[in-house]
């Protein structure tokens, strides 16, 4: 229970803000994944839980307004063969950043330049340098599974550790792409590279 109180105490106690619901949603997901809380990702489905994390990451990051000019959609895409495809596709129609989510499978990093979030599957990690070079400085939030993804220039990594889902943030790369992760997201991360 001390872990539960510790994580809840990290959330701000401010009045109503647009990000407050997102903070509560992400906190809930983090808590259900904690060992000893009576739930685990095996009961929810590991990939469903990871998709929910990605959805909530989208609420915790601010994109430049210019990204959305003339667009009504918020694009979440996968590159490569990903076990997350079905769960991410199920997010279609949900609203984030005031826009309806559309899910796309892309076959190259060039196809992802108009998306807001790109989930890079393990099948594509051998080409990671090329992928990140294509997207460098573009406001595309890159996410992948793997402990060293952020060290190699990715922005957010998801990892299973001691029976729970954890994530790291590469703050330096998000800044380079003119993305602004919220302080709440940074507080909940296991590691933050290039911390402000």
C-alpha positions as CSV (number, residue, x, y, z in Angstrom):
1,X,0.0,0.0,0.0
2,X,3.0,2.3,0.6
3,X,3.8,2.1,-3.1
4,X,0.3,3.0,-4.0
5,X,0.3,6.1,-1.7
6,X,3.8,7.0,-3.0
7,X,2.7,7.0,-6.6
8,X,-0.6,8.8,-5.9
9,X,1.3,11.5,-4.0
10,X,3.3,12.3,-7.2
11,X,0.1,13.6,-8.8
12,X,-0.6,17.3,-8.4
13,X,-3.5,18.4,-6.3
14,X,-4.6,21.3,-8.5
15,X,-8.0,22.3,-9.7
16,X,-9.5,21.0,-12.9
17,X,-7.0,20.9,-15.7
18,X,-7.2,19.2,-19.1
19,X,-4.3,16.9,-18.2
20,X,-5.7,15.9,-14.8
21,X,-7.9,13.1,-16.3
22,X,-5.0,11.8,-18.2
23,X,-2.8,11.9,-15.1
24,X,-5.3,9.9,-13.2
25,X,-5.7,7.4,-16.1
26,X,-1.9,6.9,-16.3
27,X,-1.6,6.6,-12.6
28,X,-4.3,3.9,-12.6
29,X,-2.5,2.0,-15.3
30,X,0.7,2.2,-13.4
31,X,-0.9,1.0,-10.2
32,X,-2.7,-2.0,-11.7
33,X,0.6,-3.1,-13.1
34,X,2.3,-3.0,-9.7
35,X,3.0,-6.3,-8.0
36,X,0.9,-6.9,-5.0
37,X,-2.1,-4.7,-6.0
38,X,-4.2,-7.8,-6.9
39,X,-3.8,-7.2,-10.7
40,X,-1.1,-7.8,-13.2
41,X,-0.6,-7.3,-16.9
42,X,-1.3,-11.0,-17.4
43,X,-4.9,-10.5,-16.2
44,X,-5.3,-7.4,-18.4
45,X,-3.2,-8.6,-21.2
46,X,0.3,-7.3,-21.6
47,X,-0.3,-5.8,-25.0
48,X,-3.6,-4.2,-24.0
49,X,-1.8,-2.6,-21.1
50,X,1.0,-1.3,-23.3
51,X,-1.5,0.1,-25.7
52,X,-3.2,1.9,-22.8
53,X,0.2,3.3,-21.8
54,X,0.7,4.6,-25.3
55,X,-2.7,6.2,-25.3
56,X,-2.0,8.0,-22.1
57,X,1.5,9.0,-23.2
58,X,-0.3,10.8,-26.0
59,X,-2.2,12.8,-23.4
60,X,1.0,13.7,-21.5
61,X,3.0,15.1,-24.4
62,X,2.3,18.5,-26.1
63,X,2.8,18.8,-29.8
64,X,3.4,22.1,-31.6
65,X,0.1,23.5,-32.7
66,X,1.4,23.8,-36.3
67,X,1.4,19.9,-36.4
68,X,-2.4,20.0,-36.3
69,X,-3.2,22.8,-38.8
70,X,-5.7,21.5,-41.2
71,X,-5.9,18.1,-39.5
72,X,-8.8,16.6,-37.5
73,X,-7.0,13.3,-36.7
74,X,-4.4,12.2,-34.3
75,X,-2.3,9.5,-35.9
76,X,-0.8,6.5,-34.0
77,X,1.1,4.2,-36.3
78,X,3.2,1.1,-36.1
79,X,6.2,0.2,-38.2
80,X,6.9,-3.5,-38.7
81,X,5.2,-6.6,-37.3
82,X,3.9,-5.6,-34.0
83,X,1.8,-7.6,-31.5
84,X,0.3,-4.2,-30.4
85,X,-1.5,-3.6,-33.8
86,X,-4.8,-5.0,-32.7
87,X,-4.9,-3.2,-29.4
88,X,-3.7,0.1,-30.9
89,X,-6.3,-0.2,-33.7
90,X,-8.9,-0.5,-31.0
91,X,-8.0,3.1,-29.9
92,X,-9.4,4.4,-33.2
93,X,-12.1,6.9,-32.6
94,X,-11.0,7.8,-29.1
95,X,-10.1,11.4,-28.6
96,X,-6.7,12.7,-27.6
97,X,-5.5,16.3,-27.9
98,X,-9.0,17.2,-29.0
99,X,-8.7,15.0,-32.1
100,X,-9.9,11.6,-33.0
101,X,-7.3,8.8,-33.1
102,X,-6.6,7.0,-36.3
103,X,-4.4,4.0,-36.4
104,X,-2.1,3.2,-39.3
105,X,0.4,0.5,-40.2
106,X,3.3,2.1,-42.0
107,X,5.9,0.3,-44.1
108,X,8.7,2.9,-43.9
109,X,9.8,5.8,-41.6
110,X,8.9,8.2,-44.5
111,X,5.3,7.1,-44.2
112,X,5.3,8.0,-40.5
113,X,6.3,11.6,-40.9
114,X,2.7,12.8,-40.8
115,X,1.9,10.8,-37.7
116,X,2.1,12.0,-34.1
117,X,3.1,8.7,-32.5
118,X,5.2,5.9,-34.1
119,X,5.5,2.6,-32.4
120,X,8.6,0.8,-33.7
121,X,8.3,-3.0,-33.5
122,X,11.2,-5.3,-32.5
123,X,11.3,-6.5,-36.1
124,X,12.6,-3.1,-37.2
125,X,15.1,-2.4,-34.4
126,X,18.0,-3.6,-36.7
127,X,17.2,-0.5,-38.8
128,X,16.8,1.8,-35.8
129,X,19.5,4.3,-36.8
130,X,18.0,4.8,-40.2
131,X,14.5,5.2,-38.8
132,X,15.5,7.7,-36.2
133,X,17.6,9.7,-38.8
134,X,14.5,10.0,-41.0
135,X,12.3,11.3,-38.1
136,X,15.0,13.4,-36.4
137,X,13.7,16.9,-35.6
138,X,10.2,16.0,-36.7
139,X,7.4,16.1,-34.1
140,X,6.8,12.3,-34.1
141,X,6.9,10.6,-30.7
142,X,8.9,7.4,-31.2
143,X,8.1,4.5,-28.9
144,X,9.6,1.0,-28.8
145,X,10.0,-1.9,-26.4
146,X,13.5,-2.4,-25.1
147,X,15.8,-1.2,-22.4
148,X,18.3,0.6,-24.7
149,X,15.8,2.3,-27.1
150,X,16.2,5.7,-25.4
151,X,19.9,5.4,-25.1
152,X,20.0,4.9,-28.9
153,X,18.0,8.1,-29.6
154,X,14.3,6.9,-29.2
155,X,12.0,9.0,-27.1
156,X,10.0,6.6,-25.0
157,X,10.7,2.9,-24.2
158,X,8.4,0.4,-22.7
159,X,9.8,-2.5,-20.7
160,X,8.6,-5.3,-18.5
161,X,10.5,-5.3,-15.2
162,X,9.7,-7.4,-12.2
163,X,6.3,-8.2,-13.5
164,X,5.2,-4.6,-14.3
165,X,5.4,-2.3,-17.2
166,X,7.9,0.6,-16.8
167,X,9.0,3.3,-19.2
168,X,11.9,5.5,-19.9
169,X,11.9,9.0,-21.5
170,X,14.6,10.6,-23.6
171,X,13.9,14.2,-22.8
172,X,16.7,15.5,-25.0
173,X,15.2,13.9,-28.1
174,X,11.7,15.0,-27.3
175,X,13.0,18.6,-27.0
176,X,14.8,18.3,-30.3
177,X,11.5,17.3,-32.0
178,X,9.7,20.3,-30.2
179,X,7.6,17.9,-28.1
180,X,6.9,18.8,-24.5
181,X,6.5,15.8,-22.1
182,X,4.6,16.9,-19.0
183,X,6.4,17.0,-15.7
184,X,3.9,14.3,-14.5
185,X,5.1,12.0,-17.2
186,X,8.7,12.6,-16.3
187,X,8.1,12.0,-12.6
188,X,6.5,8.6,-13.4
189,X,9.3,7.5,-15.7
190,X,11.8,4.9,-14.4
191,X,14.6,6.8,-16.1
192,X,14.8,10.2,-17.8
193,X,17.7,10.7,-20.2
194,X,18.9,14.3,-20.8
195,X,16.8,15.4,-17.7
196,X,16.0,19.2,-17.7
